[in-house]
Amino acid sequence: MGQVRRSLALSVDVEDWPQSSWDRSLPLSDYCADDARRVLDLLAEFPGARGTFFILGKFAEKHPHVVRAIARSGHEIGSHGYGHVELFRLGRKGFAADLKRSTEVISDASGARPVGYRASDFSVVGETLWALEELAEQGYRYDTSIFPIARARYGIANWPRGAAHVSLLSGTTILEVPLATLELFGQRVPVGGGGYARLMPGPILAWALRKAFDQLNFPPVFYCHPYELNWDEFDKIDLSIPRMVRVHQRMGRRKAGARLRRILRDFACISISEAISRATNLPTVEYTPYVLKPGYVRRPCTFRGARPV
């Protein structure tokens, strides 16, 4: 009898690298739609595999047919915000408007209102935890924006590693589903995807995700970007991007498709909403102990010189 596969909550952040990571004022490219279709086609090779696609509002506006194709394929549609601007740049009022706009365009494109949210650059951090209040107010059931690690641009180092209901000041709750980490020698190691997965050897990544499954109260949440499967993207970008940035962001892309295919083979990949429907006895936490005092300076962008809007 074969070994039962562990579950993994697969997620895809659907965006465009130049617009999301280099200059937020840029229009989205045409080829980012092809990138998204590439991920969709790869998932179709594994009957039963499902994921949650967090769609950028600007993507839904430009490529609504791709969003509809994702929804028709049985995958969950979530919101990745509208313009890929960090929450600590938007402020609470700006975030409320950004969220509302993204919800509307994604709902129009997909035919269903999203109930899950992921912030750009995981920017639900100590100084923006008010975002959880706004998400609940606008009808979202869960957030998956917190990386429970310490990083200069994102992360809440001591946030619970597993899924938990968060008590809000309004008297309601919202479920927070953090990105996957592995507890190793007393340290939290990020294994939730993105650049961490691109640069990690495939067998080690698979081992780390299995170990994370055994440690957590919820299937590990793994994420990728469609552009990570686009090896020659930087040959198409007609922008003055420093060579070292190109090298760093291209690193690991050649094997990204094979690595994702291995994950789909080794794990029972499900959407985040499906994982939530299976979860039981999740704890409840307060968010106020994790709030940072006003005045904390967060490094605002991925690369020096990147423009936010």
Phi, psi and omega in degrees: 000131182289157180289138178290130180285139174286152178277153176217133178273103185271133177223151182229123177268106188270108184206188182234124188304308182302318182286321186277330188246340184249307184213107186291349178274353181288148169288155178289148179285165173283325186287346178294335175293320177295323177300315180295319178296327179298317177294318181298318179294323180294317178297328181293343177289347184237089181306133180094341179288131179226158179211177175248123179259112177272109189266130171288136182304320179297326177293316180298325178293317185277325185233057182298332180295328178289319178299318178297321179296321178297313181296318180296335180280359175093011180268153177284142176253124176239174180259136174248022185081181184265306190247006181062045174252135183299148184296326181286348171272324182289322189075169187294316180294318178296322177295317180302317180291318179299317181295314180300316181296316180295319180301317182294312184288325179290320177298317179297319183286322187264336184087005179215144181280128179293147178243355180239149186224144169226125182284151174300137179051032177051042190273018161278099186232187186303327181266002179232025180293348172299341180299329179296323176296316182292321178299313179296320181298326180269012170092013179278140181272326183212158174235145176222061185245349187266125171261114185280057179219169179260116176222158182294322186266336184203176176103146171235105195304320186255015177294145179305139183286333183265174178292144181204146171285136181251123177287130182253159181295337179286351182095356178259185177226161171222147180273129174254126182241094185292160173292153188291134170229157177244131175275116185221116180055040177079006180240149176269122181251124179288125178229016188280002175120203181060220180298328178300318181285323181299324187264358181261132177306141185308310181299323179291320178299314180299318178298315182296320179291324176296317179294321178297320177302317182292334183270333190264165178263014188203146178306138179305135178268117183245142180226155173214167174245140177304325182294341179292341177269001181260090187298319187261023182305318186288350171283342182262343186277116180265063180225155179275088181249127183306147184302318183293328175294316178300316181297314182297316184282342177272339186301128177086352183291329183300328182257004185298320179297315179295324180292318177294321178298321179295320178298317179295329179282321187275338185236153171276097186277128182227164176285164179294320178297323177294319177298321178296319182295337180269345187285145178225153172055041177284141182287168175242134182232158171267145178264344185301326179295344184261359182287132176272146179292149177304144180109347177294134182259116180260133176295121197273345187217161185294316184233145179302129179095350179294141182257134187283328185223000000 
